[in-house]
Structure formats: structure tokens, C-alpha cells
Amino acid sequence: MMRNIFLMILLSSLYLSSFGQKMHGVIELNPYIRYDTYPEFSDTGNPLSGNYTNLKGVSYGINVNYKRAIKNEYKLLIGLGYYKQIFNKIERRNTRRSDEVNVRVIGYPSPLYMLFYTDKYWYNCIANNIGIEKDINLKNDLLISIVASANNYFTYSQYYHLINNPEGSLDYKKKEFKYLGLSVTSQISIQKRINSISIGPNLILPLFDIWRTDDTFPYEASSGSRSKWLRGIGFGISINYSLSQKNKL
């Protein structure tokens, strides 16, 4: 996992540096963590079955962004990064039997005629984002940064933790490259300037998310999708470096 993060930072830095060599701007390093809750859905494709699933997850990632002033205090932001979308709390209930379990049925390839279950799973993703940033200058070299951005996620590997497997390993891994989803967020950060560097915490407010369903699970297809409004929060650190000593952050 750390190797994935390192490679994404390296590739992002090389990619964004190519822009920085041609024009002035700001490079941002932004590690972050998110907590999301997802709307309840029927996991059998038939609402009359009474089976419903709730998902929650603590995910994290890191972006390397390039920012360029476009008008007054506004900047255009583009970036690349790594994101690990995690579903690590599963609540599955049946309204007819009034019971609840913390697993989902999974389509694990096995010659055994039995059901397999996962209690957590995640997707390793390449992230690319674009957004608009507005800076509000304060006294004592402080500034407030407000960002609206759209983030696209492309998953290249998937992991599912099994709770039962008579054949051995409880780790089910797949390597499929496919589009996972989109997240529209707003962020606000209070930063301190120190010469050509500014640094500060940022609050992340997810506005809208849409993601592809996963054909690893029964009754789901990769062409389907689910979505949510709000229902999440995140925190991160914004570290900015001006590519020009004369360029104000």
C-alpha cells in the first residue's frame, strides 16, 4: 500500500512539474481522510425479500495538485493522486426476521457448493481532480482557502476479506482496471504563510458521490451505480509551495 502511495506521489510530481516548468503556479500536497455513510439498499435486487444493506467506511488518500491563478484571488486546480475507498462497516438486516449481520454475500470463485461472506472490502484507486479555489487573505500571513472540486476515481485493484474459506486464505484479491466513481466536494482550509510555503488543516465536506456497483457481489453489475448527497466528512492537511519566489500564495 505504501508503495502505491509513493508511486502516485512520484508520478503526480513529475506530471505536474512539467506544467510548473512552463508557467508559474503553486504545487500542493494534500493527504486526507474521509468518513462516509451510504444510503440503505436492497442487496438481492428484490425489495420484497426484506434484505437491506447499510455501508459505512473510513477512506484515505493523497493528492498532488497544481494551481494557477486565473482571476484575482481565484485559482484553477488540477491534480493526480491515490485514493483507497474502504467499506469497513457492513450492516445487513432482514425486515421480516428482525435480525442483523455484519457481512455481505460475495461471489467467491470456488468448487465448493457454499456461500462465502465478506465483512470488509476496499478499492485501490488512481484519483484525478479538477477544481476552483478562492483565497481570502487575512492578517499575520494567514489566509482562508475555499475549494470546490470534482474527483474521479479509477480502481486498479480490489480486496475483499472473507470470514469463511475452507480452502485456506481469507484474502480475496482482484486486479481489474475500471472506472469506480465521482465525488464532488467542498473544502475550507486555514493556512499560515512561511516565505514560499503555506500550510494548514482543511475540512472536507462531500456534496455528491456516485459510484459503480460491483459484479463481485450477487445481483450487482459493474454497469450499475449508486449515489448519495452529503452523508460524510473529511479532514486533511494542505501543504503548498510557490514555484516562483515572486508568486504570492
C-alpha positions as a printed Julia matrix, in Angstrom:
249×3 Matrix{Float64}:
   0.0     0.0     0.0
   2.82    2.45    0.88
   4.45    1.57   -2.45
   1.23    2.57   -4.23
   1.18    5.91   -2.44
   4.85    6.57   -3.18
   4.44    5.77   -6.88
   1.4     8.01   -7.18
   3.21   10.92   -5.49
   6.21   10.43   -7.78
   4.13   10.22  -10.97
   1.97   13.15   -9.91
   5.02   15.26   -9.1
   6.63   14.53  -12.47
   3.38   15.22  -14.32
   2.61   18.44  -12.52
   6.22   19.63  -12.61
   6.01   19.62  -16.41
   3.36   22.35  -16.07
   5.34   24.16  -13.42
   8.41   24.41  -15.67
   6.38   26.28  -18.27
   4.39   28.63  -16.07
   4.23   29.95  -12.55
   1.88   28.42  -10.08
   1.61   26.53   -6.82
   2.17   22.84   -6.09
   0.02   21.37   -3.3
   0.48   18.14   -1.36
  -2.82   17.15    0.27
  -3.12   13.96    2.38
  -6.62   13.4     3.78
  -9.04   11.01    5.42
 -12.82   10.66    4.92
 -15.71    9.1     6.8
 -18.81    8.28    4.74
 -22.15    6.63    5.36
 -24.09    5.27    2.4
 -27.83    5.01    1.73
 -29.52    1.73    2.52
 -30.2    -0.53   -0.46
 -31.78   -3.9    -1.21
 -28.92   -6.31   -1.83
 -30.96   -9.01   -3.57
 -32.41   -6.91   -6.34
 -35.87   -7.53   -4.9
 -37.14   -5.1    -2.22
 -39.89   -7.59   -1.32
 -37.26  -10.0     0.07
 -36.78   -7.77    3.11
 -32.97   -7.83    2.86
 -31.29   -4.41    3.16
 -27.66   -3.36    3.5
 -26.08   -0.29    5.09
 -22.44    0.55    4.4
 -20.0     2.85    6.16
 -16.32    3.44    5.62
 -13.2     5.35    6.62
 -11.19    6.0     3.45
  -7.99    7.93    2.83
  -5.84    9.31    0.06
  -3.27   11.84   -1.06
  -3.32   14.29   -3.96
  -0.62   16.32   -5.67
  -2.24   19.39   -7.23
  -1.09   22.17   -9.49
  -2.76   25.56   -9.0
  -2.64   28.55  -11.31
  -4.17   31.97  -10.79
  -6.93   32.74  -13.29
  -8.61   35.86  -11.89
  -7.99   37.95   -8.77
  -7.98   35.53   -5.81
  -9.24   32.57   -7.87
  -7.07   29.63   -8.93
  -7.67   26.68  -11.26
  -6.66   23.39   -9.65
  -5.78   20.11  -11.37
  -4.22   17.07   -9.75
  -3.45   13.38   -9.55
  -3.28   11.11   -6.55
  -4.01    7.87   -4.75
  -7.29    7.02   -3.01
  -8.31    3.97   -1.05
 -12.09    3.71   -0.87
 -12.95    1.49    2.05
 -16.2    -0.14    3.14
 -15.31   -1.47    6.58
 -18.62   -1.49    8.4
 -21.45   -3.6     6.96
 -24.92   -3.84    8.47
 -27.29   -6.23    6.73
 -30.81   -6.68    8.06
 -33.95   -8.56    7.19
 -37.18   -6.71    7.95
 -39.17   -9.94    8.11
 -36.94  -11.75   10.6
 -35.73   -8.73   12.6
 -32.13   -9.98   12.54
 -28.9    -8.26   11.57
 -25.48   -9.47   10.41
 -22.27   -7.63    9.6
 -21.4    -9.34    6.32
 -22.32   -9.42    2.64
 -22.6   -12.46    0.41
 -19.77  -12.44   -2.12
 -19.26  -14.3    -5.38
 -16.01  -16.03   -4.49
 -14.79  -18.49   -7.18
 -14.7   -21.9    -5.55
 -15.57  -25.51   -6.45
 -17.32  -25.79   -3.09
 -21.08  -25.51   -3.13
 -21.46  -22.99   -0.3
 -21.92  -19.28    0.38
 -18.96  -17.02    1.06
 -19.13  -13.75    3.02
 -17.03  -10.6     3.35
 -17.01   -8.28    6.37
 -14.94   -5.51    4.76
 -13.55   -4.6     1.37
 -11.79   -1.78   -0.43
 -10.64   -0.41   -3.78
  -7.18    0.98   -4.57
  -7.66    3.89   -6.95
  -5.92    6.42   -9.12
  -7.55    9.79   -8.47
  -7.66   12.79  -10.75
  -9.37   16.02   -9.83
 -10.17   19.49  -11.08
 -11.48   22.44   -9.13
 -11.65   26.13   -8.39
 -10.01   27.72   -5.35
 -10.64   31.13   -3.81
  -8.17   32.61   -1.34
  -9.1    35.2     1.28
  -6.08   36.99    2.72
  -6.04   37.72    6.44
  -3.59   39.45    8.76
  -0.37   37.93   10.11
   0.32   35.93    6.91
  -2.85   33.88    7.31
  -5.3    33.01    4.56
  -8.55   31.12    4.17
  -8.76   28.86    1.13
 -12.14   27.65   -0.19
 -12.2    24.92   -2.84
 -14.9    23.27   -4.93
 -13.66   20.21   -6.81
 -14.69   17.12   -8.76
 -12.69   13.96   -8.14
 -12.71   10.93  -10.45
 -11.58    7.51   -9.21
 -10.24    4.65  -11.34
  -9.7     1.43   -9.42
  -6.82   -0.84  -10.43
  -7.01   -3.45   -7.63
  -9.69   -4.67   -5.24
  -9.57   -6.53   -1.92
 -12.28   -8.48   -0.08
 -11.79  -10.0     3.36
 -13.58  -13.35    3.7
 -14.88  -14.56    7.05
 -15.01  -18.19    5.91
 -12.97  -20.22    3.45
 -12.36  -23.95    3.98
  -9.88  -23.8     1.1
  -7.46  -21.59    3.03
  -6.8   -17.86    2.51
  -9.28  -15.29    3.72
  -7.85  -12.69    1.34
  -9.62  -12.4    -2.0
  -7.77  -10.04   -4.35
  -8.63   -8.92   -7.85
  -6.76   -6.76  -10.34
  -9.23   -5.07  -12.65
  -8.81   -1.57  -14.04
 -12.15    0.21  -14.28
 -13.89    3.46  -13.51
 -15.15    3.49   -9.92
 -16.87    6.8    -9.38
 -17.05   10.56   -8.9
 -17.0    12.69   -5.77
 -17.87   16.39   -5.7
 -16.56   18.09   -2.58
 -16.07   21.46   -0.97
 -13.08   22.23    1.23
 -12.07   25.02    3.53
  -8.57   25.49    4.87
  -6.86   27.98    7.17
  -3.19   28.32    6.22
  -0.1    30.04    7.51
   2.39   31.53    5.05
   6.1    30.97    5.66
   8.04   32.51    2.77
   7.11   30.47   -0.34
   5.28   27.79    1.68
   1.83   27.79    3.22
   0.45   25.0     5.39
  -2.71   24.34    7.35
  -5.54   21.92    8.11
  -8.51   21.56    5.79
 -12.09   20.43    6.32
 -13.67   18.3     3.57
 -17.42   18.29    3.0
 -18.61   15.71    0.46
 -21.5    17.15   -1.56
 -22.36   14.42   -4.05
 -20.95   10.95   -4.71
 -21.78    8.41   -7.37
 -20.04    5.04   -7.69
 -20.3     1.89   -9.77
 -21.77   -1.26   -8.3
 -19.51   -4.31   -8.16
 -20.26   -7.55  -10.0
 -18.24   -9.41   -7.37
 -21.45   -9.31   -5.35
 -24.52  -11.3    -6.41
 -27.32   -9.29   -8.03
 -24.93   -6.46   -8.91
 -23.4    -5.45  -12.24
 -20.43   -3.19  -12.92
 -22.65   -1.11  -15.21
 -24.96   -0.17  -12.32
 -24.48    2.72   -9.92
 -25.49    4.15   -6.56
 -25.26    7.71   -5.31
 -25.55    9.87   -2.22
 -25.82   13.5    -1.21
 -23.74   14.7     1.75
 -23.5    11.98    4.48
 -19.77   12.38    5.06
 -16.92   14.46    6.43
 -13.17   14.55    5.98
 -10.01   16.17    7.27
  -6.62   16.75    5.72
  -3.5    18.87    5.56
  -2.78   21.31    2.74
   0.92   21.95    2.06
   1.56   24.49   -0.7
   4.78   25.55   -2.39
   5.04   28.52   -4.74
   7.06   27.81   -7.87
   8.12   31.45   -8.02
   9.52   33.48   -5.15
   7.56   36.43   -6.52
   4.34   34.49   -6.81
   2.07   35.01   -3.84
   0.3    32.03   -2.39
